[in-house]
Amino acid sequence: MSNFFYYLAAFALVLGVLIIVHEYGHYLVARCVGVKVLRFSVGFGRALWSRKIGRDGTEWAIGAFPLGGYVKMLDEREGPVAPEELHRSFNRQSVWRRMAIVAAGPVANLILAVVLYWGLFWHGVEELKPVFGTPVAASPAASAGFENGERALKVGGDFVQTWQDMRWVLLRTAVNQDSVEFEVINPRQEIAIRRLDVSLARADGWKGDALDKLGLRFFQSNSPPVVGEITPGSAAAATDLRPGDVIVAIDQKPIATGADVVGIVRVSAGKTLSFTVKRADKPLEISITPVAEERDGQKIGRIGALIKEGGFERDELMVTVRYGPFSSFGKAVTETWDQSAFSLVMFGKMITGEVSWRNISGPVTIADYAGRSAKLGLNYYLKFMALVSISLAVLNLLPIPILDGGHLLYYLVEIVKRGPLSERSMEIGQQIGLALLLMLMVFAFYNDINRLISG
């Protein structure tokens, strides 16, 4: 039950921040061009809380239904307006000002993504290196010749530093190709070219985990974890633990991989653990108390010993991606642009049937990912927030009536025909937009339920 509330809180925070940023974009530009704002609401329906603030008496409210928000502006189409305030009515503004107000919400979400990525790239993010494990038998990766311990250098001609980089470049490249070229290097420092056939994932509409479908796995050790270098003055150094010791159990729980060791130590700060190790084939019991260390806003346990796994020390499987203040900003802008463009391409392919509609996620799936990323640490959580912020911006910019993109489409037509659309045309458009939006919501909730049932 506590896990449920943790995930719910992580989801609520992401959703709340993104809605506030989006609506504040509309609010800020409206105020800048002189439009009077009557209400700023996070959520729809009956107000659970409200307060009027400022010279204009703008009502700030929290609605009962939290999946969204709105900014209500003075508008003659929605009620009578006093003659002295006609110039502050939304409908009296030039088409360019109205477009700026409408576009400001999605733009605010894109700016938030840039800021988040900027901070992450500047601070530095520790991630997994793109080191492959033994591929799934009879999979495209096995056919391509991928081997355990090989690390990706390039994917489709682009250099990659992390597992996430590799995954992102692979998906982006594979959208329009039947095969993707990998340049890899093995532990013996030999470079090879692997050509991965992605047609299977493409034919299946990219449903589910594409990497799993292609047979690509992260590195897996073929032998038990071995203690590597021990940091002087650390918790491990104060015990009889030595480099070369093979860790076989912790608190009588069998250990198979270095990830098992790290996972247990991370959540055991201040708790004495009993390590069962083999030294010269003789079992030994060694007690170690992990020391609490703050990382990414979380307290984690550390013992100060590197863990070798299949010939790799754990730090050899990790990389910290960090840029300077100016280059990190450029990287953040590029990342936001690439993610936005990719989202549009994928949505277009959903319409044409090349990509499955099962890739659409609803609130349950988003809440699940929010909770998981929060548990991994602040960096992962902020990266997730940036990604969802981009998705929200792209969704709102789609030319669907009722969304921001639909209103922008109306204003473009108004510019071309030098006059606004008729009320009847806009009413029909709103009905079509509402139907499309409801259809998207049905798909999203269906996919959520299907994932819950199928696991």
Secondary structure by P-SEA (a helix, b strand, c coil): caaaaaaaaaaaaaaaaaaaaaaaaaaaaaaaacccccccccccccccbbbbbcccccccccccccccccccccccccccccccccccccccccaaaaaaaaaaaaaaaaaaaaaaaaaaaaabbbbbccccccccccccccccccccccccccccccccccaaaaaaaaaaaaccccbbbbbbcccccbbbbbbbbaaaaaaaccccccccccccccccccccbbbcccccccccccccccccccccccccbbbccaaaaaaaaaacccbbbbbbbbcccbbbbbbbbbbbbbcccbbbbbccbbbbcccccccccbbbbbbcaaaaaaaaaaaaaaaaaaaaaaaaaaaaccccccccccaaaaaaaaaaaaaacaaaaaaaaaaaaaaaaaaaaccccccaaaaaaaaaaaaaacccccaaaaaaaaaaaaaaaaaaaaaaaaaaaaaaaac
